[in-house]
Amino acid sequence: MGSNLGSAGLMLVNTLVNIYLFVLMLRFLLQFSQADYYNPLSQGIVKATQPVVAPVQKILRPLGRIDIATLFVGFLLKIIVITAIFQLAGFGMPPLQGLLLAGIAGVLNAILKIYFFALIIMIILSWVAPQASHPGALLVMQIVEPIMAPVRRVIPPLGMIDLSPIVVFIAINLLDSVVVGSLARAAGLPGALVGF
């Protein structure tokens, strides 16, 4: 009974950290897509992540639209949690190479999940409320646009039908299964710890 309770607690901690990692990577994508900083949702995301990102930003400055500090904090957070879970579960220290690969896989997985869910929301909004001016709808459109624009240039809409989301969904799934999956398998750690 105590063992089950302990593993449930560890999985709860892992889930909460994955949610915070999701918010961190959302902050990264907001800067990458140059989304409206004054959007109330953007402000909330920045405030929720500022305490952990601001000290690192003093050392790791952004490179254009790429916020290296936020990526590094997400990577470090994932590594710390995997190490803590291993220690608390009594497995000792995970292998360093596996830990580093799991950290990279966790960050990439969070970014791809954000794009996946943002695309689904964008598609639903395009059917239900194509001219939506809600801050959340605007933010989703701004996040997705940098990955949609290049695909739209290659595959223009066919009348009322836009096939570019299908191509982007396929690309996201390929990246997730091939790149992130390969990193997670190479790490040799349980998939639940990496973010699957």
C-alpha positions in Angstrom: 0.0 0.0 0.0 2.8 2.4 1.0 4.7 1.6 -2.2 1.7 2.4 -4.4 1.1 5.6 -2.5 4.7 6.6 -3.0 4.7 5.9 -6.7 1.5 7.8 -7.1 3.1 10.7 -5.3 6.1 10.6 -7.6 3.9 10.5 -10.7 1.9 13.4 -9.3 5.2 15.4 -8.9 6.3 14.4 -12.4 2.9 15.5 -13.8 3.0 18.9 -12.0 6.6 19.5 -13.3 5.5 18.6 -16.8 2.7 21.1 -16.6 5.2 23.8 -15.5 7.6 22.7 -18.3 4.6 23.1 -20.7 4.2 26.7 -19.4 7.9 27.4 -19.7 8.0 26.2 -23.3 4.8 28.2 -24.0 6.8 31.3 -22.9 9.6 30.2 -25.2 7.2 29.9 -28.1 5.6 33.3 -27.3 8.9 35.0 -27.8 9.9 32.8 -30.8 6.6 33.7 -32.6 6.8 37.3 -31.4 3.3 37.1 -30.0 1.7 40.1 -28.4 3.5 40.7 -25.1 0.6 42.8 -23.8 -2.0 40.1 -24.3 -3.3 39.2 -20.7 -2.5 35.5 -21.2 1.1 36.4 -22.3 1.5 38.5 -19.2 0.2 35.6 -17.0 2.7 33.2 -18.6 5.6 35.6 -18.1 4.7 36.3 -14.5 4.4 32.5 -13.7 7.8 31.8 -15.2 9.7 35.0 -14.4 11.0 33.9 -11.0 13.0 31.0 -12.5 13.8 32.5 -15.9 15.0 36.0 -14.9 18.1 35.0 -13.0 19.2 32.8 -15.9 18.5 35.5 -18.4 21.2 37.6 -16.8 23.7 35.0 -18.0 22.1 33.5 -21.1 20.9 36.4 -23.3 18.3 35.7 -26.0 19.6 35.1 -29.6 17.1 37.1 -31.6 13.8 35.4 -31.1 15.3 32.3 -29.4 15.2 32.6 -25.6 18.0 30.3 -24.5 17.4 31.0 -20.8 13.9 29.6 -20.9 15.1 26.5 -22.9 17.9 26.0 -20.4 15.6 26.3 -17.4 13.1 23.8 -18.9 16.0 21.4 -19.6 17.4 21.8 -16.1 14.0 21.4 -14.5 13.4 18.1 -16.3 16.8 16.8 -15.3 16.4 17.7 -11.7 13.0 16.1 -11.5 14.1 12.9 -13.2 17.1 12.7 -10.8 14.9 13.4 -7.8 12.3 10.7 -8.8 15.1 8.2 -9.3 16.6 9.0 -5.9 13.2 8.9 -4.1 12.3 5.6 -5.8 15.5 4.1 -4.6 17.1 3.5 -8.0 20.1 5.7 -7.3 21.6 8.2 -9.8 20.4 7.7 -13.4 23.2 7.6 -16.1 24.4 11.1 -17.0 24.1 10.5 -20.8 20.5 9.2 -20.3 19.7 12.1 -18.1 20.9 14.7 -20.7 19.0 12.9 -23.5 15.9 12.7 -21.4 16.1 16.4 -20.6 16.3 17.3 -24.3 13.5 14.9 -25.2 11.3 16.3 -22.5 11.8 19.9 -23.7 11.2 18.9 -27.4 8.2 16.9 -26.4 6.6 19.9 -24.6 7.2 22.2 -27.6 5.6 19.7 -30.0 2.6 19.1 -27.7 2.0 22.9 -27.5 2.1 23.1 -31.3 -0.2 20.0 -31.6 -2.8 21.5 -29.2 -2.5 25.0 -30.7 -3.2 23.6 -34.2 -6.3 21.7 -32.9 -7.6 24.9 -31.3 -6.8 26.9 -34.4 -8.7 24.5 -36.6 -11.7 24.5 -34.3 -11.7 28.3 -34.1 -11.5 28.5 -37.9 -14.8 26.6 -38.1 -16.6 28.0 -35.1 -15.3 31.6 -34.8 -13.1 32.6 -37.7 -12.9 36.2 -36.7 -12.5 35.6 -32.9 -10.9 38.5 -31.0 -10.6 36.8 -27.7 -7.0 37.1 -26.2 -6.7 33.3 -26.1 -7.7 32.9 -29.8 -5.3 35.6 -30.9 -2.5 34.1 -28.9 -3.1 30.6 -30.5 -3.0 32.2 -34.0 0.2 34.0 -33.2 1.9 30.9 -31.9 1.0 28.7 -34.8 1.6 31.3 -37.6 5.5 30.8 -37.8 5.1 27.1 -38.6 2.0 27.5 -40.8 3.3 30.4 -43.0 6.1 28.4 -44.7 3.8 25.5 -45.4 1.1 27.8 -46.8 3.6 29.3 -49.2 4.3 25.8 -50.6 0.7 24.5 -50.3 -1.8 27.4 -50.9 -5.4 26.9 -49.8 -7.7 25.2 -52.3 -10.6 27.5 -52.2 -12.1 27.2 -48.8 -10.0 24.2 -47.8 -6.6 24.8 -46.2 -4.4 21.6 -46.3 -1.5 23.1 -44.5 -2.6 22.0 -41.0 -2.6 18.4 -42.2 1.0 18.7 -43.4 2.0 20.4 -40.1 0.3 17.6 -38.1 2.2 15.0 -40.0 5.5 16.8 -39.5 4.8 17.2 -35.7 3.9 13.5 -35.4 7.1 12.5 -37.4 9.3 14.7 -35.2 7.7 13.4 -32.1 8.0 9.7 -33.0 11.3 9.8 -34.8 13.4 12.5 -33.0 11.8 12.7 -29.5 11.1 8.9 -29.5 14.7 8.1 -30.5 16.1 10.4 -27.8 13.8 8.9 -25.2 14.8 5.4 -26.2 18.5 6.3 -26.2 18.1 7.8 -22.7 17.1 4.3 -21.5 14.6 5.8 -18.9 10.9 5.1 -18.5 8.8 7.0 -21.1 6.6 8.5 -18.3 9.6 10.4 -16.9 10.5 11.9 -20.3 7.1 13.2 -20.9 5.2 10.6 -22.8 
